[in-house]
Amino acid sequence: MQIMIVDDDPTSRTILQAVLEKWGFETMLASDGEEAWNLMQQENSPRLLLVDWMMPGIDGPTLCRKIREEMSRESFYILMLTARDSRKDLIMGLESGADDYIGKPWDNEELKARLNVGRRILQLQNESSRRQRLQGVLEMAGAVCHELNQPLQVVSGYTEMLMTEVKEDDPIRESLEKILEGVEKMGNLTSKLMQITDYQTRGYLDGKLSIIDINKSAKE
Amino acid sequence: MNVVNKKILAVDDEPAIRTMMKLLQRQAGWQVDTAASAEEALEMVSHENYDVYFLDLNLPGIDGIELCRRIKAIKPDAVAYAVTGYASNLHKQECLNAGFTDYFTKPVKLSELVKAARQVD
């Protein structure tokens, strides 16, 4: 899992980076709140953040508030690093939007355990939103199959009937065959929709949009 | 072709599909009756012996699966095919449990239905 380390102190950043990478995290570094905020606007930026409280410019609590206010639809887990240990400060930190905190200087084992809590929560959220999306897709697929297969049956059945009434060399026959080919393609598509078991998307229109990849999402 | 005068009952709530099934009468030389609901079908089954049943699963009121169970209860030898617009794997198993011989997913070729009916002695 990717994690963003936000700390203005280069030594802390380096130490944290080394330790976290040893534990299997991929790290992204930001030297202050503003840089972190800018990095977070990029696609696939980390969801797990380790944020120092005291930083010039946008400090830890301000960054948390900004994330919770302006990116409220996305899930992040923020662990705040702080030398402050008064109850009032800790409450303020949590209320600004941090999920947890750890005191400076930190204990490595405790840091690891707290980050693992964040990792677990993010994985659960991820899994739950994936299931919800899949459920939505399945309901939509069911409705599409149900509503579309009925008229497709009408088109295909009546075309088949017409075919029996035109002679082998009648040019209309070719047109009727084309209609049946089209219906067959649509039928194959709706049948794939009925086999969807996964949520997979693909880029569309040069990646400007994302659409369900029916082939990948459907079970073979 | 050996024309066996089969009696078919097709149940579908879509009028265009009922008309289409009626047209099979002319094509295959069978007697094809149609019903728009399970209730109507059960009434017909009570005083007519059909050789083959084509049942849509999604019907208003009693659904196609329950209809199949009821037909099989009265006529255990009845051969019924499910013709459905949407069939999940769960549905398919339920169809077989209800007594359907097989199921077809719409759009199905009429020639497939004719073939299935021909296999019935």
Interface residues (C-beta under 8 A of the other chain):
Chain A: G142 C145 H146 E147 N149 Q150 L152 Q153 V154 V155 S156 G157 Y158 E160 M161 T164 V183 E184 M186 G187 S191 M194
Chain B: E14 A16 I17 M20 L23 Q27 N58 G85 Y86 A87 S88 T105 K106 P107 V108 K109 L110 S111
